[in-house]
Amino acid sequence: MSDPISDVSPYGHAIGMSVQDTTNAKLTVKVPYAAHLVGDPDTGVIHGGVITAALDNASGWAVRVSKDWHDDLSMATLDIRIDYMKPATPHVDLFVTAECFKRTKTIAFVRAVAYHESQDDPVATSVATFMMGTPNQPRP
């Protein structure tokens, strides 16, 4: 299994995302507050697309750190539902904790929460399904 801490997606790199903690099928990522992530310059609130991407990426990583994951499998987001609870707080880092709570042969189910200080006071929550497909093949 590849190391999710060093296997950040290109978009994850662009927004400064890093894996903070992993525990069987659960992980936490951090997106540090940065000016280039701001969606509303008048308020300093980060763009909702950054929150969406952080939830989706963390959810995918939760599937990858779950037991029985094989690096030769492809995976794609099949569906994600996000509920925004409140605007992100300006100048405060964002955290996302995601957990893969059920896997079948071809589908993984994940819950995630985006927050600043406590998961009990979320910025947004999500539920997602991921399709695990055929083994990855090298490109010709």
Rosetta blueprint (number, residue, H / E / L):
1 M L
2 S L
3 D L
4 P L
5 I L
6 S L
7 D L
8 V L
9 S L
10 P H
11 Y H
12 G H
13 H H
14 A H
15 I L
16 G L
17 M L
18 S E
19 V E
20 Q E
21 D E
22 T E
23 T E
24 N L
25 A L
26 K E
27 L E
28 T E
29 V E
30 K E
31 V E
32 P L
33 Y L
34 A L
35 A H
36 H H
37 L H
38 V E
39 G E
40 D E
41 P L
42 D L
43 T L
44 G L
45 V E
46 I E
47 H L
48 G H
49 G H
50 V H
51 I H
52 T H
53 A H
54 A H
55 L H
56 D H
57 N H
58 A H
59 S H
60 G H
61 W H
62 A H
63 V H
64 R H
65 V L
66 S L
67 K L
68 D L
69 W L
70 H L
71 D L
72 D L
73 L E
74 S E
75 M E
76 A E
77 T E
78 L E
79 D E
80 I E
81 R E
82 I E
83 D E
84 Y E
85 M L
86 K L
87 P L
88 A L
89 T L
90 P L
91 H L
92 V L
93 D L
94 L E
95 F E
96 V E
97 T E
98 A E
99 E E
100 C E
101 F E
102 K E
103 R E
104 T L
105 K L
106 T L
107 I E
108 A E
109 F E
110 V E
111 R E
112 A E
113 V E
114 A E
115 Y E
116 H L
117 E L
118 S L
119 Q L
120 D L
121 D L
122 P L
123 V L
124 A E
125 T E
126 S E
127 V E
128 A E
129 T E
130 F E
131 M E
132 M E
133 G E
134 T E
135 P E
136 N L
137 Q L
138 P L
139 R L
140 P L
